[in-house]
C-alpha cells in the first residue's frame, strides 16, 4: 500500500487535534485552535508560552491593525500568550460568530512573526483542512506530522484518473463521469464529459462544490441554478466538460461557509463575512482544474463564467481561454445582495 500524500496526512492530523510541523527555514509546529483540546495543548506547551497565529484579516476584525506587527491584513499575525489566553479564549477569538456575545478579551499583543513564509503555510494548511485560520505555535513535539512549506506554497499538483463510466442524464447527450485524485491533498474531483466536441475548444464550466445550493436547493446563492443551467448550455452547444471541484464555500470549506452564512444573517455581506472569518474573499485555486483538463487532452476552452478571477486563475495554471461565455442567473429575494456584493467587490461580470 502506498503512503498517503504528505499534505493529506498533515490535514488529517490538524483536523483531529494533533501537532503538525511545517518544515522551512525556521520550522514551526502548530496545533489548530479549533481542534486541539486542553490536554494536548498542555502536553505540547507545558510552560504555557505558545503564541497564537492568526490571519491578518482576522487581526483586522479584532482591531489590531493599529499595531505594527498586525498592520497588513494579507500577512499572518502572531499574538503573545497571556495568562488569560486558554483554549476557550483562543476559540472565542478565532470564531467571529462569538464576537457579539463574548466579553472583551485582552490585551492582545502582536509580536514579530519569525518566518512569515512558514506562518503563511501554516494558515494555508488550516484553510485546506476546513478549519478556522488560527493555530497555537508550540515547540518541537515528538511524533508531529511533518510537511514542507514548499508543498503548501509552490508545489504544482498532478492528477490521476481513478475511474470513468457512462452516466445517463435526463435530457442530456451521452455523458461520461470521471473521477480524478490529486497528488497533493488526495482530494477527488469529478469531470462530466458531455456529448462530442471534436477537436475544437469545448465549452467548459468549473463548478465549485456547494452542498447547500446543489443538493438542498438553497436560495442564498445561485450555485444550484448555475449547475443546472451549465449542463443545459453544454448540451445545447453539442458537448463540453463540467468539472465539479472540491472547493466548498469559495475554498474555505463547508463549516466555515456556514459560519459565513451566520454572519450574513447578522448583516455582513458575503465578502465581509469571509474576511471577518480570517480568509480572503476567494481562496480557490485552479491548478487541479487545469491538470484535469490536460489529462482529458484539452488545452484550450470556452469558459462558462462571470468571474474574471476564474479566467485568470485557469489561464495562469496553463489552460488557454479562447472565449469567456457569460453565465447569468436571475436573482431572488434571498440572494440579490449576495450577487450585488460579488459584482461590486469581487468584480463579477453580469
Secondary structure, DSSP 8 states (H G I E B T S, - for coil): -----HHHHHHHHHHTT--EEEESTT-EEEEETTT--HHHHHHH-TTS--EEEE-HHHHHHTT-TTSGGG--TTS-EEE---TT--HHHHHHHH-GGGTTTS-------EE--S-HHHHHHHHHHHHHTTS-SEEEEE---TT-EEEEHHHHHT----EEEEEEEE---TT--SEEEEEEEETTT--EEEEEEEE--TTS-EEEEEEE--IIIIIT--SSSSHHHHHHHHHHHHHHTTEEEEEEES-HHHHT-HHHHHHHHHHHHTT--HHHHHHHHT--S-----HHHHHHHHHTT--EEEEE-S-HHHHHHHHHTT-EEEEEE-------TTTHHHHHHHHHHH----
